[in-house]
Amino acid sequence: MLIQESRTYQLAKAALLAVLLAVTPVTGVLRAQTKPLPTAEKQEDPLNVLYKAADKAFEEKKYKEALDLFQELEDKAGDVANSMKAVLSFRKATCLFFMKDWPKAQVELTAFLDKYPKGTEDFFDGDNRRGTAELILIEAFSKQGKWDQALARLEKIRTNTLARPEERVSAFTLSAQIVVDRAKSSTDDLKKAAYAQAISLLKQATAEGINTPERREAAYKLVEMYTKLGLTKEATQLKNEIDARSTGSPVEVVRSNFQRLEIGDARFAAAESAADEAFRGDFYRQALNNYQGTLRRVNLTRSFGKAIETKTAEVEGMTKAAPKPNAEQADNIRRAQLDLEQFKKIEAEFKANKDYDAFISYRIGLCLLELKRPWEAHVAFLDIFENSPEFSRIAGAYYYHILALRRIGRNNEAQAKCKEFIQKFPKDEMVSSIALILGDISQEREEFPEAIEHYKWVLANVANLTPEIAEEIDFRIAACLFSQVDWAPAQKAFEAFLKKYERSSVRQQVLYMNALCSFFQGKYKETKIDFDKYEQEYPKGQFIPDVRYRQAIVKFGVNPPDIAGTIKLCEDWLKDFAKDRTDEVIAQTPEVYTLIGDAHIRMADELDKKVKAADIDLRVNLKTPDRAKFAAIKDKLEKEKEAVTGKAIDAYEAAAKSARTNPQALEFVLGELRKLLPGRGEHKRMRDLFKEIFDWDHNDPKAMTYLYEVIRSTERMGDMPEFAQQAEKVRKDFSAKLADGRKAVDQLERKQGVTRPEIDTAKEAVKKLSAELEAELAKVEVKRQASIAEQKKRALKILSDAVAESINDRKQEGTEKLIVFLAEKLARKIKRVKAGAKPEPGAYTSADAEKELTKLLRLEENRSSLVAQARGFFALGQLAVFTREPEKTAANFAKIAANFKAEELNPTILALVGESLLAKGDLKKAEEFCRYILEFARSSEYADYGFAGLADIRFGEKKYAEALSLCNEAIDNNILMSKELDLRFTRARALAELAKYDEAKAGFKEIAETKEWRGEKTAASLYWLGLIEERQATDKEGYARAIAYYRRCFMTWKKYEVWSAKAYFSAAKLFASKLDQKNEAKLILQEMLQKDRIKDTREAEEAKAYLLGL
Amino acid sequence: MRRPLLLTAFALLAAASSPAQTFVFKGERWEVNDPFKLDNSVPPKPVVDEKKGVINVIKGTVDRTTNRGGFVSTDTRKLSEVTEIIWPTPARLQEAQNNVNRGEPAKALDNVEAVLKFFEPLKNVPGSLWVKASLIKLDALDRLENDAATNSFLTAFEKEEAAKKPEVATQIQLARLMLRARKGEHDAVIREATELLTKVDSSELQARLHLTKGNSLLAAKKYEAAMTTYLRVPVFFGSETEMIPKALLGAARAFRGMDSPALRDQKLEAVSNRYLYDIIVSFPVSKEAEEAKKLLPPEERAKAEADQKKIAAGGPLPEGVMLAKPKLAAEEKVEGNK
C-alpha cells in the first residue's frame, strides 16, 4: 500500500531530478563567445549573430532549433580554429542529449572526444568540457542499456589521476548508478550484489568528505543504497551528516525530506515482510521516527518561499550591479535565473500535491496501529479528516480509522464512520469491506436486529458489492437470525442460501445450522433427515460430535422418549470422543452427561409413578395376605428409583465437573444438583463439588456464589442424617416401653381394688421413662449441636481462607464483599440484649465477634500489609453496622482515615469510609478520599461516591459553580449507581444558589415527585422549593406559593426534624413579615415548638425568640 | 579497557570539531574566550586563552593581546561594533534547559541569568543567545507559576527589538496564553491557541501550543478534546522530546477524566496508566515522571520503576513502548546559533 502512495512524492522527486539533470551536464553552460570571431571587429559578424541566435535558442531550451542553428553555423564557418570546431561539436552533442536522441548524442560525443583531445580549450573558461562530454556520453550509453561501454569509460575517468577531482567523484557516482540500473531486472541476489558494489563505489566518492555538491550527490546516492539494503542505521547517520552540511537550498531540503520518507517507507516495507515479531516492532518504530521527522507542508513551503525570496534578491542585485554585464556576469545572472526558475517550478509542483501532509499522517497512523497504539493512530487519522478531507487515499484512512476505533472499543463511532464512508463514497472499492464491518460490529456485540438491519441496508444501498461479500452478508443475516433464535426465518434464510450458493465455502456450516433450526423448532423428524444429510455429505465434518449429540436428544425428545436409545447414543458418544480434546468436544461433554442425567431423571419420574401406584396397592392390601407381596413390589420399585436417581446425580456431577468451559451447562446442572443433593442430605457431596468449582478460578464473577454454596453446605453438613436416625431409634426404643407403661397405668386405674400408691408407682415409672427418653434425645441433640457448631466453624474457616487469600491484594474488590459476608455471619452469632442490659454470662458478645473476626481475617499474619490492616478496620466497622453500634463503625473508619493514605485503599473502602468521614465533618480527609476516587477509580462501582462527596464539600464551602460542575459531570456521564439522589439534590441546591431558579426548581420537583426517592431528600426538596419561591417572590402571591411548599414540608415530613423545623420557621416568618398575618405566624410557631423532635433544633431556639417578638 | 580510550578519543574529536566563540566585526573575526568556562580553582575562575579576546562586559569592550615576534600589542573593540556572533550553546544554558525539564525552575533561573546578563549588551546582534536564554527564563518562570514575575518579564521582553521576530512574538503570545490559562480563562485560551496553531509553522511552537490548548481543555473538563490535543504531540511532533512527557501526562489525565462505569469496556484507567508507565520508563529524569509516579497506583508504580531500571541497565524494551527512543542525531545536536 505504501509503495503505491509513494507516487505522490515521486512527482516532486521527479521535478527535483529534472533540476539536477538540467544543472549537472551544463555546469559550463554555453554562453556567447568570450573571444570575438576574427571578422567581428567593428561590424557584427553574421556568424556571430548566428551563434548568438543558436545560444539563445539553447538557453530557451529550444534544443531542436539550437541544433539546426549550430549545424548551419558549422556548415558556414568553414575553416576555423580547432577549438571553435570543438565548441560547435560539443554544443550539438549537448542539444542531442537534451533532445534525448541517445544514439546521435553518442555519435556526436564520441566524435568530439576522439577529434578534439584538447576539447574546447579555454573557449568557455578553464574547463575544456571533455570531462562533461565523457559524463554525458556515459549517460547516453546507459540510457541505451550499453552498460559495459558506459562502465568502461567511467573506469577510465575514475582511474585517471589527471582528471579533475569532481569529475572523478561524479564518475564514481554514475558508475554506482549504472551498476544498480544494470541489475534492475535481475534476481534479488544479483540486485543485492549490485547494491553492495554501488556502495563500495559511492564510499570511494565520499571518502574525502561531502563538502562539495558532487560529493553530496554521491552521499545522497549512498543513503539510497543503504536504505535499499536495509542498513537504516548507516543511512540515517549519513543522512544526518548531509543534513548538517546542508546549504538550506530548497533542492536539498526537499531531497533530504523525501529521503527521510523513503527510509521510512523502506522500514515500513521491511516491517511488513519481517517474520520475527521483535524485528517488526523495531522496523515500525524506525519507520515512525522517520515519518515524524519529515517536514510538514507549511515548513517546506516556508523554505521554498525563503529560498525564492533570497534568489530573487540575488538576481535583482546582480542585475542592478551590472546593468551592462560582461560575458561572465551575464553567465552568472543566467545561472541564478535558472536556479530561481527551478525553485519556482519545484514549489509549484509541490503546491500542486495536496496530499503531502495527509500522506505523512496516514503513514504515521499505520505505524501506530501496527505498534499497538490505537489511540495515537486514532489521532493521526483524525488529523486527515480534519485537515485533508480531500485526501486521495481517504478510503484507506477511513478503513484504518475504523480499525483504530474498534481497537479502542469505540464501536458506535466506528459504525458511524462506516455509514459516513458508505454515504460519501458509494462507489469506492473499499465500500464492501467497510459495509461488512458495519454489521460485524453489531453482530459481535450480539445486537442481532441491528446487525441484520445494517447488512440489509448494505445489500440495498451498496451498488458495487463483490460477489464474495454479498455471499458473506447473506450468510451473516441467516446467522444473526439463528443467533436471535428466530428459527423459522433463519431456516428459510439458510435454505435460500443453500440454493443460491451451492458451492459456498460455508456450506457445511449452513447445512448444520439449517438442521439445528429444525431441531430447535422441535421438528425431530425433519431434524433427523437434515442431520443425516449432513453426515452423508460430511462424514468427518467438524460438527459430527454435535450432530451425534443432537440425534441423542432427538431420541429423547420423541413421544414417548426412547430413554435407552438416548443413553446408548450418549455413552457411545463419550466412548468415541473420549480422546478428542478439541474445544468443541470438551465443551460438549457436560451437555452429553447432562442428557444422560436427564434421561435417568425421566426414568426416575416414571418409576415414581409406579411407586405411587404400588403404594396404593399396598394400602389397599394392607390387611390381606398379599401385603408382603405388594410391600416387596413397592420396595423393589423404590430401590430401582433410588438407583436411577443415583445414576442421574452421578451424570449431573460428571457434567458439572467437566463444564469448566461451558458456563451454560454448568449453571443448568448445578441448578439440578441444588434440587437433588440437599434433599438427600448429601451436603458433603454438594460441598465438595462446589469447592472444586470454586477453586477453578477465585476471580470468576460467579466464584462468590459458589463459595456461598460451599459455606451453606458445610454448615448443613453439621446436621447429619444419623442424628435424626439416632433420635428416631431412641424414640422407637422408648415408645414400646412407654406404651407398656401407660397401658399398665391404664389397666391399674380401671382395675378394681388397686390402691392409689400402686397407681402412682406405675405413673412414676412412666414419668421416669419419659424423662429417660428426653435425656437420651437431649444427648443426641447435644451431639447434633456440637456437630453443627463444628461445621459452622469449618464454614467460617473456608470463608476466612477465601478472604485471607486476597486480603493483601488491593485490587480485589470482591474481598470487601466477602468481609461483609463474614461480618454478617459473626454478627448473627451474637445474642442481642436490650440497650443498657448486660449479656448473659458466657454469651457470645460483639467483643467476642470482633476477636473472632480479627482472627479469621488473619490480621496478625498480615501485619506488614497495609491494605490487610485497613480491611481489618473496615471489617470491624462493618461488624458494628450489623450489631448496630454506629460509634464503633465511625471509630474504626476514623482509624482508616488516620492511618492510611488514599492510595493504599481500594474504591470500596475509600467510598464508604469517605462517606462516614463526610458525615462526621472530617472534610479534609473526606476530600482526599473522594478526590482519589475521581482520579483513580472513575470506572469503579463506587465512582459516584467520589463525585457526590466532593460536590457536597464544595457546596459547603459555597463554591457552588464547582459543586454544580462536579454534579453535572457525574450526571452527564451517567456515573450514578448509588448516589444519584445525592448528586441531583446537590445539583439542584447549587443551581438555586447560583440563582438558576428554573433549573433548580425542575431538579427539586423531580426529586420530590419520584416515589423511589421518598424520604429525607423529599422533605428537603420541598423546603428548597419554598425557599426558591420565597427568593423569587415579589408579591403576596409569590410568598403564598413559598408558604405552600413549606407547609407541605412540615406537614408531610415531620420525621425529618431538620427540614420541617426550617419549613415551620420560614413559613411563620413569611406570615409575619410579608403577609402581615402575625396570628397565623404565632399559631405555626406554637405548633412547631410543641413537636418533640423539633424542640432541640437550632430553628426551635430562634423560633422561641421570634415568637416573643411577635 | 578500551572503552575509556575510545571515549577520550571521542571527547577529543568532539572538542576539536566544536566551533569556537567568535565575534564578527566589519571585515574582521575575533575568537573570544568563553566566560562561562571555569577552571577547578576555588573560587573558580574563567579559563583564559591568551590568544583569544577577553570580553569586558563592564567597559563594553573586547580586548585582544597579540604577540608578534616578541612585540606585544593590545587591540580593543567595542561590543557595539559586533555585527554577528557565533557561539555554541553554553553548558549553563543547556543546564538551565535541563533544569526546566526536570522541574527545577529556581536552578534554571540561576543558570540562565548568567547567560542573559552576558548577552544583554549584545541582545540584538544576529546570533546572540539572549533570546534563547530569555525563552528559557520564560519557561522557568512558567514552571514556578509566579504570575507576577512572568508578567513583568514578559512586559519588558515585549519591548525588545528581538521580540518582534515572528517566532519570538509567538512564544510571548504563548506565554501570555499560559498566564491566562492559570487565571482560568480557559475558553479564551482554547480559542486563541486554536487560532495561533494555524499561523505557526515551527514544530516546537506547534507542540507547545497543543500542550497549552490541551491544558485548558482538561481544566474545562473537555476530556475527549484534551486527549486528542495532547496526543497530537507524540503523534506528530515526536522529535520535540521535551514536550512529549508533558503531553503524555496530560493525555493520561484526560483519559482518567473520560473514564466512567459506562465506558468500563474501554479500560480507560488502564490506558491512562499505560501512558504514565511510558513517562516513567522513557523519561525517568523529568518532572512529569515524578508526577506520573504519584498518579500511578502503588503496584503499577513499582513495576514501572523496576522496568525503568532494567531498561537503564540495557534490558529490552517492554512490548508497546515506543517512546524510549534516541532522538535522531541531527535533532539532538544543539549547536547554539550555528
Boltz contact constraints between the chains, C-beta under 6 A:
constraints:
  - contact:
      token1: [A, 240]
      token2: [B, 329]
      max_distance: 6.0
  - contact:
      token1: [A, 240]
      token2: [B, 330]
      max_distance: 6.0
  - contact:
      token1: [A, 243]
      token2: [B, 330]
      max_distance: 6.0
  - contact:
      token1: [A, 285]
      token2: [B, 322]
      max_distance: 6.0
  - contact:
      token1: [A, 292]
      token2: [B, 238]
      max_distance: 6.0
  - contact:
      token1: [A, 293]
      token2: [B, 239]
      max_distance: 6.0
  - contact:
      token1: [A, 293]
      token2: [B, 328]
      max_distance: 6.0
  - contact:
      token1: [A, 298]
      token2: [B, 201]
      max_distance: 6.0
  - contact:
      token1: [A, 299]
      token2: [B, 201]
      max_distance: 6.0
  - contact:
      token1: [A, 302]
      token2: [B, 201]
      max_distance: 6.0
  - contact:
      token1: [A, 371]
      token2: [B, 322]
      max_distance: 6.0
  - contact:
      token1: [A, 372]
      token2: [B, 320]
      max_distance: 6.0
  - contact:
      token1: [A, 376]
      token2: [B, 231]
      max_distance: 6.0
  - contact:
      token1: [A, 376]
      token2: [B, 235]
      max_distance: 6.0
  - contact:
      token1: [A, 379]
      token2: [B, 228]
      max_distance: 6.0
  - contact:
      token1: [A, 379]
      token2: [B, 231]
      max_distance: 6.0
  - contact:
      token1: [A, 379]
      token2: [B, 232]
      max_distance: 6.0
  - contact:
      token1: [A, 379]
      token2: [B, 235]
      max_distance: 6.0
  - contact:
      token1: [A, 380]
      token2: [B, 235]
      max_distance: 6.0
  - contact:
      token1: [A, 409]
      token2: [B, 265]
      max_distance: 6.0
  - contact:
      token1: [A, 409]
      token2: [B, 266]
      max_distance: 6.0
  - contact:
      token1: [A, 903]
      token2: [B, 298]
      max_distance: 6.0
  - contact:
      token1: [A, 938]
      token2: [B, 259]
      max_distance: 6.0
  - contact:
      token1: [A, 938]
      token2: [B, 260]
      max_distance: 6.0
  - contact:
      token1: [A, 939]
      token2: [B, 259]
      max_distance: 6.0
  - contact:
      token1: [A, 939]
      token2: [B, 261]
      max_distance: 6.0
  - contact:
      token1: [A, 939]
      token2: [B, 264]
      max_distance: 6.0
  - contact:
      token1: [A, 939]
      token2: [B, 269]
      max_distance: 6.0
  - contact:
      token1: [A, 973]
      token2: [B, 260]
      max_distance: 6.0
  - contact:
      token1: [A, 974]
      token2: [B, 262]
      max_distance: 6.0
  - contact:
      token1: [A, 975]
      token2: [B, 260]
      max_distance: 6.0
